[in-house]
């Protein structure tokens, strides 16, 4: 089975692997980008965030919400592992 972390990082970076680990870990994803990647609505992302079901986002300037790509990748990997166990 393909590694979920590699998959999300490839999707976020536009399909090409980023060689510099610092850049990979510092990549920020907007709610819109996350909704597009997961093929769901922005409202769904916001409901998941409000319910505490997503990794904690960064809030920049009080209004701008971004997620670290590495946090989202880790979250997805954990979700896959939970499904495999059950």
Secondary structure, DSSP 8 states (H G I E B T S, - for coil): ---HHHHHHHHHTTSS--S-HHHHHH-EEEHHHHHHHHTS-HHHHHHHHHTT-S---EEETTTEEEEEHHHHHHHHHHHHHHHHH-
